[in-house]
Amino acid sequence: MQKIVIEGGCELSGVIKISGAKNAALPVMAAAILTDIPCHIDNIPELRDVDGFAELLSSLGAKVSLKEHSADIDCSSVKSVTAYYDLVKKMRASILVLGPLLARFGSAKVSLPGGCAIGVRPINFHIDALKKMGAVGALENGYINMLAPYGLHGANIFFPKVTVTGTENILMAASLAKGKTVIYNAAKEPEIINLANALKQMGTHITGIGSSEISVERESLSNGFNETIMPDRIETGTFISAVGASKGDVVLEGADINLLSYPVDLYRSIGINVKKCAGGISVSCSKKLKSVSILTAAYPGFPTDLQAQIMADLSLADGVSNIIENIFENRFMHAAELSRMGADIKIDGNQAIIRGVDYLYGTNVMATDLRASASLVIAGLAAVGVTKIDRAYHIDRGYEKIEKKLRAVGAKIWREN
Ligand code: EPZ
């Protein structure tokens, strides 16, 4: 089991290149299932989750080649419609093959993703929506088995709660359905733009992306796509938090500040200087941070995927902060690990009360999930002494070469077995 080791106390300075967005790349990879024409993706991040998704597509019979930050996917030879548990259990995003498989082949058998550390992660909204589009389905021994013997047809879909992959699954399914689909209470996360671009290149007519009402009508899926993935706004926010905790002056090359407007306002309010600069975002911080109240919310609110990271910042802020986690029911596991480093955090249901302390102290901690591991890296950068983070594989799911990027700006961070 690999550990990430950090010797805290180094200010960061220099340039970090931001990678392509994981949560944009995965749905675009899934969209290739809709066609037998080869598709190309650029600026794809080198991550465990991307490798895992490529493995899942290959298990269906697709030809996938991942090279330096690009992917070629040919689904003309897909012959299986079953996504098996041993692949799906590692990555909830595997559910993104359900919509395209059902739309193209009229059937799909996908293992229920199972819960993950941050919550139960149900897929009832996905299933209900596909049934409204003409599919029939049943849960049987851990798999969702869906059939659309007469093909899918357009429908008006209302999501009770905003669901990012639910919106993406229906966008893909609707691209091969007969007639028009309108999605109400659709997700507005920017990562959906890449998927919509790919589907439009394939011949789907889509309006309303970025709003809560999206309409989809297929024209003729006569093309593949060549799509470039947007910069990762969650990786960007993670490094902004890192500078807030360890202090310093860093340029995030390739970052797009427009993808993070609300979080950037919040980072500025606690004392991190964030501004647009040529080629990206410049971030600097020299003073003790201020406390703040945060509610996580669907886009454009404060992203749940940046909650663990800013909790590390607030552990060292002046005063008492609180965070209300509105999206997932169990996304505070990093709090217990931060407390082992000396943080003063009380959890009360979906609320965390963080009383800032003067110092965090390096010790052995354990990563429980992807963003929790990023939170521990941030805390380790600011801590006095050496922090050892167990289960380093979590961080590799969503961050490309994070130690290399941080070492390049002065952090003392390495990996040991
Ligand atoms: C996406 O997950 C992201 N993953 C998550 O990022 C992100 O945290 C989440 O959206 C929220 O922004 C990808 O895009 C691959 P949801 P997703 O469906 O789509 C409930 C990361 O760290 N819900 O928007 O699975 C659900 O329980 C990951 O990169 C249902 O009840 O999340 C949650 O409370 C973690 N039934 C809320 O909706 C459903 O059928 C939002 O979930 C679907 C969702």
Residues whose N, C-alpha, C, O or C-beta is under 5 A from the ligand:
A	BS01	EPZ	N23 A93 R121 P122 I123 N124 F125 H126 K161 V162 T163 V164 T165 G166 T304 D305 I327 F328 L370
